[in-house]
Amino acid sequence: MRFNIDEIGAALAEFQEHFPGINETLEMRRETFSPVMRTRILEAYTFLNSLLERGSDLFTPAGLHSLLEMNHIVLCGSGPENRQDFYQHLAETRKNFQRRIKPIASWVLANRNGDKPYRLATGFYTRMLSRPQLFLEGNHRTGNIILNYLLVSKGKAPYIVSAETAKEYLDLSGNIKFTNNSSAMETAFMMPAHAKRFRAFLKEQGSDRFLVPGEPER
């Protein structure tokens, strides 16, 4: 089970090219998707492939360190030169992560042995992306990588953003992001509808193009 870095890179390059026009159509505008962002996402997938080859589990106590590292790579890459510049921010990110990961990881561990992979991936994504968010920055980008890890671990195809599907994905993610998990009313009345739409989207838009040939298919 490995991700196809070349295919992911091609899809993200196309998304980057069309992003200015896509951004104009969104319910809520996003920061520019830059070449640096694309490069660091690919670095994160390369790191994830190395973990998969070793059989690492991201939701064990030891694996959670690698899950946090995924966000660090998304934000500042894997090179040591940037880590020094981002030292204080990464330290604050680590503290935030340690405060908020336990209920999310516990939910994943309690639900991942079932036969509902899209519920599993969506459940993780809604919990880490909605307020209060798991990371200080890069929640959408890191969250997409980890939900793909969960999907592929259950034999389902990953979702990589494309020019054609970006508006729906980003608008759905925006609805999730601005739902407050600390509010019982929002959790009870708003999140189920957001999650249902997101599950259907993942099921419809996943593609085995983004897996190395011979890996699990959709």
Kinemage of the C-alpha trace (Angstrom):
@kinemage 1
@onewidth
@group {chain A} dominant
@subgroup {mainchain}
@vectorlist {calphas} color= white
{ca met a 1} P 0.000 0.000 0.000
{ca arg a 2} L 1.740 3.150 -1.252
{ca phe a 3} L 0.654 6.479 -2.676
{ca asn a 4} L 1.610 7.437 -6.225
{ca ile a 5} L 3.584 10.635 -5.688
{ca asp a 6} L 3.817 11.495 -9.400
{ca glu a 7} L 0.049 11.290 -9.928
{ca ile a 8} L -0.667 13.272 -6.773
{ca gly a 9} L 1.831 15.898 -7.895
{ca ala a 10} L 0.181 16.181 -11.312
{ca ala a 11} L -3.278 16.615 -9.776
{ca leu a 12} L -2.056 19.247 -7.332
{ca ala a 13} L -0.233 21.132 -10.102
{ca glu a 14} L -3.469 21.308 -12.100
{ca phe a 15} L -5.364 22.444 -8.995
{ca gln a 16} L -2.730 25.115 -8.373
{ca glu a 17} L -3.009 26.377 -11.954
{ca his a 18} L -6.788 26.766 -11.700
{ca phe a 19} L -6.917 27.884 -8.079
{ca pro a 20} L -7.429 31.641 -8.654
{ca gly a 21} L -10.613 30.975 -10.622
{ca ile a 22} L -11.786 28.304 -8.178
{ca asn a 23} L -11.226 30.640 -5.238
{ca glu a 24} L -13.584 33.202 -6.771
{ca thr a 25} L -16.430 30.670 -6.662
{ca leu a 26} L -15.999 29.487 -3.059
{ca glu a 27} L -18.422 30.312 -0.275
{ca met a 28} L -15.369 31.439 1.708
{ca arg a 29} L -12.114 32.535 0.047
{ca arg a 30} L -8.896 30.620 0.821
{ca glu a 31} L -5.248 31.591 0.941
{ca thr a 32} L -3.397 31.109 -2.333
{ca phe a 33} L -2.327 27.530 -3.010
{ca ser a 34} L 1.372 28.067 -3.674
{ca pro a 35} L 4.089 25.906 -5.259
{ca val a 36} L 5.663 25.630 -1.792
{ca met a 37} L 2.417 24.216 -0.363
{ca arg a 38} L 2.264 21.668 -3.179
{ca thr a 39} L 5.886 20.621 -2.642
{ca arg a 40} L 5.380 20.144 1.085
{ca ile a 41} L 2.230 18.080 0.614
{ca leu a 42} L 4.229 15.780 -1.663
{ca glu a 43} L 6.971 15.592 0.971
{ca ala a 44} L 4.328 14.557 3.499
{ca tyr a 45} L 3.048 11.786 1.210
{ca thr a 46} L 6.620 10.596 0.684
{ca phe a 47} L 7.051 10.480 4.462
{ca leu a 48} L 3.746 8.587 4.769
{ca asn a 49} L 4.920 6.050 2.181
{ca ser a 50} L 8.036 5.407 4.263
{ca leu a 51} L 5.843 4.763 7.301
{ca leu a 52} L 3.582 2.409 5.354
{ca glu a 53} L 6.566 0.436 4.096
{ca arg a 54} L 7.619 -0.084 7.723
{ca gly a 55} L 4.107 -1.064 8.766
{ca ser a 56} L 3.721 1.911 11.110
{ca asp a 57} L 0.309 2.612 12.644
{ca leu a 58} L -0.375 6.342 12.968
{ca phe a 59} L -2.901 5.927 15.764
{ca thr a 60} L -0.776 3.982 18.233
{ca pro a 61} L 1.025 6.030 20.925
{ca ala a 62} L 4.270 5.775 18.940
{ca gly a 63} L 2.494 6.540 15.678
{ca leu a 64} L 0.996 9.775 16.975
{ca his a 65} L 4.464 11.321 16.853
{ca ser a 66} L 4.521 10.603 13.114
{ca leu a 67} L 1.020 12.028 12.724
{ca leu a 68} L 2.252 15.277 14.275
{ca glu a 69} L 5.352 15.168 12.071
{ca met a 70} L 3.036 15.041 9.039
{ca asn a 71} L 1.684 18.455 9.997
{ca his a 72} L 5.203 19.784 10.585
{ca ile a 73} L 6.187 18.692 7.060
{ca val a 74} L 3.049 20.245 5.550
{ca leu a 75} L 3.876 23.543 7.244
{ca cys a 76} L 7.645 23.827 6.857
{ca gly a 77} L 8.936 20.823 4.930
{ca ser a 78} L 11.310 18.127 6.071
{ca gly a 79} L 14.568 20.074 5.813
{ca pro a 80} L 16.320 21.096 9.048
{ca glu a 81} L 16.943 24.651 7.816
{ca asn a 82} L 13.240 25.556 8.029
{ca arg a 83} L 12.700 23.803 11.350
{ca gln a 84} L 14.943 26.317 13.097
{ca asp a 85} L 13.003 29.237 11.647
{ca phe a 86} L 9.676 27.682 12.699
{ca tyr a 87} L 10.889 26.411 16.078
{ca gln a 88} L 8.531 28.431 18.290
{ca his a 89} L 5.522 27.780 16.081
{ca leu a 90} L 6.215 24.038 15.985
{ca ala a 91} L 6.556 23.984 19.772
{ca glu a 92} L 3.137 25.639 20.143
{ca thr a 93} L 1.684 23.246 17.558
{ca arg a 94} L 2.999 20.306 19.590
{ca lys a 95} L 1.340 21.593 22.766
{ca asn a 96} L -1.959 22.138 20.969
{ca phe a 97} L -1.786 18.659 19.442
{ca gln a 98} L -1.084 17.008 22.787
{ca arg a 99} L -4.124 18.717 24.320
{ca arg a 100} L -6.526 17.717 21.557
{ca ile a 101} L -5.460 14.427 19.986
{ca lys a 102} L -6.584 11.980 22.689
{ca pro a 103} L -10.374 11.965 22.040
{ca ile a 104} L -9.806 11.950 18.276
{ca ala a 105} L -7.367 9.027 18.384
{ca ser a 106} L -9.613 7.161 20.831
{ca trp a 107} L -12.556 7.536 18.460
{ca val a 108} L -10.513 6.238 15.514
{ca leu a 109} L -9.239 3.239 17.487
{ca ala a 110} L -12.759 2.409 18.649
{ca asn a 111} L -14.215 2.537 15.132
{ca arg a 112} L -11.575 1.413 12.661
{ca asn a 113} L -12.235 -2.324 12.917
{ca gly a 114} L -15.724 -1.899 11.494
{ca asp a 115} L -16.839 -2.113 7.877
{ca lys a 116} L -17.617 1.574 7.309
{ca pro a 117} L -14.420 3.104 5.895
{ca tyr a 118} L -16.034 6.345 4.748
{ca arg a 119} L -17.572 6.872 8.168
{ca leu a 120} L -14.146 6.267 9.709
{ca ala a 121} L -12.330 8.755 7.468
{ca thr a 122} L -15.088 11.347 7.781
{ca gly a 123} L -15.286 10.914 11.546
{ca phe a 124} L -11.594 11.640 11.871
{ca tyr a 125} L -11.748 14.607 9.506
{ca thr a 126} L -14.732 16.275 11.144
{ca arg a 127} L -13.206 15.886 14.599
{ca met a 128} L -9.811 17.312 13.690
{ca leu a 129} L -11.024 20.104 11.389
{ca ser a 130} L -13.972 21.491 13.353
{ca arg a 131} L -13.360 23.955 16.156
{ca pro a 132} L -11.283 23.637 18.260
{ca gln a 133} L -8.932 22.382 15.537
{ca leu a 134} L -6.244 19.759 16.058
{ca phe a 135} L -3.382 21.845 14.649
{ca leu a 136} L -2.654 25.565 14.735
{ca glu a 137} L -2.271 25.651 10.936
{ca gly a 138} L -2.504 23.298 7.976
{ca asn a 139} L -5.541 21.348 9.202
{ca his a 140} L -7.133 20.960 5.751
{ca arg a 141} L -3.935 19.781 4.079
{ca thr a 142} L -2.830 17.466 6.885
{ca gly a 143} L -6.367 16.201 7.463
{ca asn a 144} L -6.757 15.201 3.825
{ca ile a 145} L -3.541 13.184 3.947
{ca ile a 146} L -4.567 11.346 7.111
{ca leu a 147} L -8.108 10.619 5.951
{ca asn a 148} L -6.563 9.118 2.810
{ca tyr a 149} L -4.340 6.964 5.017
{ca leu a 150} L -7.483 5.702 6.769
{ca leu a 151} L -9.326 5.066 3.496
{ca val a 152} L -6.446 3.187 1.897
{ca ser a 153} L -5.899 1.147 5.064
{ca lys a 154} L -9.465 -0.115 4.551
{ca gly a 155} L -8.937 -0.892 0.856
{ca lys a 156} L -10.665 2.227 -0.484
{ca ala a 157} L -9.377 4.782 -2.959
{ca pro a 158} L -8.000 8.107 -1.693
{ca tyr a 159} L -9.324 11.536 -2.568
{ca ile a 160} L -6.884 14.110 -3.946
{ca val a 161} L -8.190 17.589 -4.687
{ca ser a 162} L -8.583 18.382 -8.382
{ca ala a 163} L -9.670 21.395 -10.394
{ca glu a 164} L -12.993 19.680 -11.097
{ca thr a 165} L -13.863 18.708 -7.526
{ca ala a 166} L -12.159 21.475 -5.540
{ca lys a 167} L -15.157 23.770 -5.079
{ca glu a 168} L -17.354 21.071 -3.569
{ca tyr a 169} L -14.532 19.746 -1.401
{ca leu a 170} L -13.468 23.146 -0.093
{ca asp a 171} L -17.031 24.302 0.568
{ca leu a 172} L -17.824 21.074 2.436
{ca ser a 173} L -14.610 21.395 4.427
{ca gly a 174} L -15.441 25.012 5.234
{ca asn a 175} L -18.805 23.982 6.669
{ca ile a 176} L -17.063 21.412 8.860
{ca lys a 177} L -14.331 23.827 9.930
{ca phe a 178} L -16.749 26.414 11.269
{ca thr a 179} L -18.861 23.964 13.239
{ca asn a 180} L -18.022 24.191 16.929
{ca asn a 181} L -17.483 20.772 18.497
{ca ser a 182} L -17.716 22.386 21.925
{ca ser a 183} L -21.343 23.313 21.232
{ca ala a 184} L -23.784 20.481 21.895
{ca met a 185} L -26.340 22.102 19.605
{ca glu a 186} L -23.977 22.465 16.656
{ca thr a 187} L -22.618 18.944 17.146
{ca ala a 188} L -26.121 17.471 17.293
{ca phe a 189} L -27.849 19.454 14.553
{ca met a 190} L -25.222 20.673 12.090
{ca met a 191} L -22.350 18.195 12.032
{ca pro a 192} L -24.378 15.077 11.066
{ca ala a 193} L -25.562 16.776 7.868
{ca his a 194} L -22.063 18.002 7.020
{ca ala a 195} L -20.615 14.543 7.693
{ca lys a 196} L -23.240 12.800 5.555
{ca arg a 197} L -22.465 15.010 2.563
{ca phe a 198} L -18.731 14.598 3.050
{ca arg a 199} L -18.979 10.782 3.244
{ca ala a 200} L -20.911 10.716 -0.022
{ca phe a 201} L -18.339 13.006 -1.619
{ca leu a 202} L -15.395 10.788 -0.611
{ca lys a 203} L -17.155 7.693 -1.890
{ca glu a 204} L -17.928 9.334 -5.220
{ca gln a 205} L -14.643 11.124 -5.853
{ca gly a 206} L -11.958 8.704 -4.646
{ca ser a 207} L -9.611 7.381 -7.337
{ca asp a 208} L -7.125 4.525 -7.392
{ca arg a 209} L -5.080 6.604 -9.845
{ca phe a 210} L -3.324 7.924 -6.739
{ca leu a 211} L -2.120 4.523 -5.566
{ca val a 212} L 0.920 2.693 -6.893
{ca pro a 213} L -0.321 0.111 -9.456
{ca gly a 214} L -1.110 -3.185 -7.821
{ca glu a 215} L -2.211 -1.565 -4.546
{ca pro a 216} L -5.800 -1.866 -3.202
{ca glu a 217} L -8.428 -0.531 -5.566
{ca arg a 218} L -11.706 1.211 -5.022
